[in-house]
Amino acid sequence: MHKLKKVKLEKALTFLEPGPLLLVTTFDGQKNNVMTISWSMPLDFAGRFALCTGPWNYSFGALRKTKECVLCVPGPQLLKTAVQIGMVSGEDTDKFKKFHLTARPASRVRAPLLEDCVACVECTVEKFLPSYGIFVLQAVEVWQNSSCADPRLVHAVGDGTFCADGEKFNFRRLMKEKLPPGL
Ligand SMILES: Cc1cc2nc3c(=O)[nH]c(=O)nc-3n(C[C@H](O)[C@H](O)[C@H](O)COP(=O)(O)O)c2cc1C
């Protein structure tokens, strides 16, 4: 007997779910679209990220075709909208109109920035790994909204619940040799 108890396999996600929750905008040549993504991860210190999605989403086609997107980071005030955005498809819904989103032109890609987000990262698609639905992205421009009233990042637990960043711990001195230059 010890403190660890086996739980069902599905629970793994709720412990490992990464963050923060993202709103991923695309422009397919005709219209802007946005989807919600909780499966993303950084790959290096040089602005490379991965996200996971598939052909059942409308955004997938735009990502494959244009090889561009913007990763927008919503704060808690946009969380409910972010969930709603992830429940409808750009195939039949203009989500910018439906959810009153403010799109602003990005500088390096045609997909739009979302003004009410904490930050927006313009990205190009470097690679697509079809067997896993993984897009490898390269950040080309980063925007931060310093006037956001609540700039906490939100994280999906994976079971329909979410949390916002809370207490901060500063281990910068201990990690000095591992921190990327400039941060
Ligand atoms: C909280 C949340 C997280 C989501 N995370 C992902 C994800 O990581 N990958 C994915 O393919 N779909 C994810 N989805 C589902 C898509 O956002 C959803 O299918 C969306 O309607 C796709 O929009 P589109 O068809 O306009 O591209 C998520 C939905 C929600 C509500």
The ligand as an SDF file (V2000), in Angstrom:
LIG
                    3D

 31 33  0  0  0  0  0  0  0  0999 V2000
  -11.6590   24.1150  -24.5430 C   0  0  0  0  0  0  0  0  0  0  0  0
  -11.5010   23.5550  -25.9330 C   0  0  0  0  0  0  0  0  0  0  0  0
  -10.2770   23.0820  -26.3480 C   0  0  0  0  0  0  0  0  0  0  0  0
  -10.1150   22.5540  -27.6330 C   0  0  0  0  0  0  0  0  0  0  0  0
   -8.8790   22.0830  -28.0240 N   0  0  0  0  0  0  0  0  0  0  0  0
   -8.7300   21.5610  -29.2700 C   0  0  0  0  0  0  0  0  0  0  0  0
   -7.4490   21.0890  -29.7060 C   0  0  0  0  0  0  0  0  0  0  0  0
   -6.4490   21.1670  -28.9920 O   0  0  0  0  0  0  0  0  0  0  0  0
   -7.3650   20.5550  -30.9520 N   0  0  0  0  0  0  0  0  0  0  0  0
   -8.4560   20.4630  -31.7900 C   0  0  0  0  0  0  0  0  0  0  0  0
   -8.3300   19.9590  -32.9210 O   0  0  0  0  0  0  0  0  0  0  0  0
   -9.6770   20.9090  -31.3990 N   0  0  0  0  0  0  0  0  0  0  0  0
   -9.8170   21.4610  -30.1660 C   0  0  0  0  0  0  0  0  0  0  0  0
  -11.0380   21.9340  -29.7790 N   0  0  0  0  0  0  0  0  0  0  0  0
  -12.1760   21.8530  -30.7220 C   0  0  0  0  0  0  0  0  0  0  0  0
  -12.1790   22.9280  -31.7860 C   0  0  0  0  0  0  0  0  0  0  0  0
  -11.9510   24.2020  -31.2330 O   0  0  0  0  0  0  0  0  0  0  0  0
  -13.5500   22.8790  -32.4910 C   0  0  0  0  0  0  0  0  0  0  0  0
  -13.6630   21.6610  -33.1930 O   0  0  0  0  0  0  0  0  0  0  0  0
  -13.8350   24.0670  -33.3700 C   0  0  0  0  0  0  0  0  0  0  0  0
  -15.2250   24.0940  -33.6070 O   0  0  0  0  0  0  0  0  0  0  0  0
  -13.1170   24.0370  -34.7000 C   0  0  0  0  0  0  0  0  0  0  0  0
  -13.4950   25.1760  -35.4150 O   0  0  0  0  0  0  0  0  0  0  0  0
  -13.3880   25.2730  -37.0080 P   0  0  0  0  0  0  0  0  0  0  0  0
  -14.2050   24.1320  -37.5950 O   0  0  0  0  0  0  0  0  0  0  0  0
  -13.9710   26.6140  -37.3140 O   0  0  0  0  0  0  0  0  0  0  0  0
  -11.9450   25.1420  -37.3460 O   0  0  0  0  0  0  0  0  0  0  0  0
  -11.2220   22.4950  -28.5200 C   0  0  0  0  0  0  0  0  0  0  0  0
  -12.4670   22.9780  -28.0900 C   0  0  0  0  0  0  0  0  0  0  0  0
  -12.6050   23.5160  -26.8200 C   0  0  0  0  0  0  0  0  0  0  0  0
  -13.9370   24.0360  -26.3920 C   0  0  0  0  0  0  0  0  0  0  0  0
  1  2  1  0
  2  3  1  0
  2 30  2  0
  3  4  2  0
  4  5  1  0
  4 28  1  0
  5  6  2  0
  6  7  1  0
  6 13  1  0
  7  8  2  0
  7  9  1  0
  9 10  1  0
 10 11  2  0
 10 12  1  0
 12 13  2  0
 13 14  1  0
 14 15  1  0
 14 28  1  0
 15 16  1  0
 16 17  1  0
 16 18  1  0
 18 19  1  0
 18 20  1  0
 20 21  1  0
 20 22  1  0
 22 23  1  0
 23 24  1  0
 24 25  2  0
 24 26  1  0
 24 27  1  0
 28 29  2  0
 29 30  1  0
 30 31  1  0
M  END
$$$$
